Amino acid sequence: MLLGKTYLLPWTQFLYAEGGDDEVRLVFATHDVVARGSGLNALLADVAAQRLVGMDEPSRATRFGAGDRCVLELAVRKVES
């Protein structure tokens, strides 16, 4: 969920994920999802096990109180064919 929009991307369109502790990219057939933050290796593990149910873009106020494992920025981009 982004602050102004909600996307529902089915696992059947999931292709792969890549990244590290500070940035993770999820690639679907029609969209790329990029999460930036800290402690995101755990997110990769959840994606690999298909345990990821959803992600919310944090509000500006929430970003300042972020802990060791958090998403600070979330971006969804439609893949142009």
PABA-369274 format. One record per residue (C-alpha): residue number from 1; residue in three letters; x, y, z. Coordinates in nm, 3 decimals. Layout:
N
roro|sekol|xx|yy|zz
NUM|ALA|X|Y|Z
...
// end
This chain:
81
roro|sekol|xx|yy|zz
1|MET|0.000|0.000|0.000
2|LEU|0.131|0.340|-0.095
3|LEU|-0.004|0.645|0.083
4|GLY|-0.237|0.730|-0.206
5|LYS|-0.278|0.394|-0.382
6|THR|-0.317|0.024|-0.317
7|TYR|-0.166|-0.241|-0.547
8|LEU|-0.255|-0.609|-0.543
9|LEU|0.013|-0.806|-0.727
10|PRO|-0.052|-1.182|-0.746
11|TRP|0.221|-1.433|-0.658
12|THR|0.157|-1.601|-0.996
13|GLN|0.319|-1.294|-1.158
14|PHE|0.618|-1.287|-0.920
15|LEU|0.945|-1.348|-1.107
16|TYR|1.231|-1.288|-0.862
17|ALA|1.369|-1.071|-0.582
18|GLU|1.713|-0.921|-0.530
19|GLY|1.882|-0.687|-0.291
20|GLY|2.045|-0.660|0.046
21|ASP|2.003|-0.515|0.389
22|ASP|1.918|-0.161|0.274
23|GLU|1.724|-0.217|-0.051
24|VAL|1.511|-0.498|-0.193
25|ARG|1.362|-0.517|-0.542
26|LEU|1.065|-0.744|-0.612
27|VAL|1.006|-0.810|-0.980
28|PHE|0.662|-0.905|-1.107
29|ALA|0.553|-0.952|-1.469
30|THR|0.390|-0.608|-1.480
31|HIS|0.548|-0.408|-1.193
32|ASP|0.871|-0.356|-1.001
33|VAL|0.848|-0.292|-0.627
34|VAL|1.148|-0.134|-0.452
35|ALA|1.169|-0.114|-0.075
36|ARG|1.442|0.092|0.093
37|GLY|1.519|0.091|0.462
38|SER|1.721|-0.123|0.702
39|GLY|1.723|-0.486|0.805
40|LEU|1.559|-0.590|0.478
41|ASN|1.738|-0.927|0.455
42|ALA|1.445|-1.059|0.660
43|LEU|1.212|-0.933|0.388
44|LEU|1.401|-1.139|0.129
45|ALA|1.358|-1.448|0.346
46|ASP|0.983|-1.384|0.374
47|VAL|0.953|-1.340|-0.003
48|ALA|1.146|-1.663|-0.066
49|ALA|0.900|-1.850|0.157
50|GLN|0.602|-1.662|0.005
51|ARG|0.510|-1.534|0.352
52|LEU|0.487|-1.170|0.248
53|VAL|0.126|-1.059|0.284
54|GLY|0.171|-0.688|0.228
55|MET|0.383|-0.378|0.271
56|ASP|0.274|-0.028|0.363
57|GLU|0.452|0.292|0.270
58|PRO|0.535|0.465|0.598
59|SER|0.405|0.813|0.669
60|ARG|0.660|1.089|0.716
61|ALA|0.612|1.084|1.094
62|THR|0.668|0.706|1.108
63|ARG|1.001|0.731|0.922
64|PHE|1.161|0.927|1.206
65|GLY|1.075|0.659|1.464
66|ALA|1.203|0.368|1.252
67|GLY|1.388|0.085|1.424
68|ASP|1.654|-0.163|1.313
69|ARG|1.423|-0.350|1.073
70|CYS|1.200|-0.116|0.877
71|VAL|1.087|-0.001|0.535
72|LEU|1.150|0.372|0.499
73|GLU|1.050|0.410|0.135
74|LEU|0.834|0.201|-0.097
75|ALA|0.805|0.255|-0.471
76|VAL|0.594|0.069|-0.730
77|ARG|0.670|0.118|-1.098
78|LYS|0.480|-0.027|-1.393
79|VAL|0.709|-0.216|-1.631
80|GLU|0.691|-0.079|-1.983
81|SER|0.695|-0.346|-2.252
// end
